[in-house]
């Protein structure tokens, strides 16, 4: 399939660079739009809408250390970002509307191979909520 609108679900960890590398590689091959999404679930749903910090770079929706990491990921991508969506709450719950509203056709996410991920898997939650293809990258 020739994906044209790729969405990457990133966490605020260095491991997200693995996802970004894979996404940029795929986007370059197909000349696809590339977008990132980060949902901060640590404080529940503070605001219901996603904020696109790509279209409004002055928007600072999270705390300063988190905002700095988001900016680092934007620069690391070394590929033009179409959107960089930031929100709070649960990504799985916001995924359906985000995909439908923006026409994404591929979601890239990571999956840790550790004890806790066998008990609670965020990737499994995304898979159950997604209406588009998903590429799950193993993170060791």
N, C-alpha and C positions, 0 to 999 in steps of 0.2 A: 504494500500500500504506500502511496505517496502522501505522507503527512504534510499538511500545510500550516497547522496551527498547534504548536506543541506547548504544553503546560508542564512545568516542573514544580513539584511540591518539595520545598526545601525546609530544612530545620536550621536552627542557628548553631550549627556545628561544622567543623572542618570537613566532616564526611560528606556534606552536601556538594563539595567540589567534585566528587565522583559522579554525581547526578548531572551536574552542570557540564562536565566534560563530555558525557555521553550525549546529552541533549544538544550541545553545540555541534558535535560531530554529525548528528542526524540532521540538524537544521541546515548545516552547510551543504550537505549532500542533496537536499530537496529544496533548498532556498526557502525554507519554512519560516513563518513568524515564530518567535520564541518568547515565552512569557514565564514568569516565576510567580508562585503563590506561597505565602507563608501565613499560617494561622497560628496565633499564640493562644494556646488552650490553657495556660497556667492560671488565668484569672477569670475564666468563664467568658461569657459574651458581654463585653463592655460596650461595643457598638455593633449593630447588626449588619451594616454595609461594609463591603470591601473597599479599601482605598487603593487607588492606583498611584503609587509613588513615582512611576515612570512619567505619567502625564502631569503630576504635580510634585516635583522634586523637593519643594519646601515643606511638604507635609511630613510630619514626624510622628507617626501613630504609636510608636512603642517607646520604651525608655532609651536613653542615649547609647548604652552599650549594644542593645539590639539593633538600633538604627545604624550604628557604625558597622555591624556585621552585615546588615542588608546591603549597605553601600559597597562593602568589600566584595560581596557576591556579584553585584552588578558590574563592578570593574573587572572581576576575575573572569566573567563570561567571555569577554573579548568578542562579543557578537551583539549586534543591536537588539535590544529588548523591545518587544512590542508593548508589553504590560508587565508591571511588577505589583501584584495584588497583595495587600496586607490586610489582615483582619484578626478578630478574636473569636473564640468559641471552638467549634469542632469542624475540622476540614470536611469530613464526610458529610456532615449536615449541610454545609454550604456548597458542596461540590456540584450537585445537580444544577442549581441555578447558575452558578459560575460558568459551567460548561455550556449550557443552553444560551445564556446571554452573550457569550463571547465566541461561540463557534469552534471551540477546541476539538481536535480530533485524536489527540494522543496525550495521555497523562503519564509522566515519568515520576516514579517515587522510589524510595529505598526501603530495604528490609534488613534489619540487623539479624545476624545469626548468633543470638545469645539466649540465655535462659529466659529472661523476661519477655522477649519477643515470641517465644513459644507459648507463653501464657496469654499475653496481651499483644496482639498484632495490629498496628495501625494500618499496615498495608491491606490486611484482610478486610478491615472496615471500609477502606477506600474502594476495594474491589467490589464489595457488595453494594456500594452507592453509585458507582460510575456507570455511565451509559456509553462510554467510549473505550477504545483500546487502552490498555495500561501496560507499560513496561516497568517491571519491578527489578531494580538493580540490587543484587546482594551486597550488603555492607558488612564486612567482617571486623 
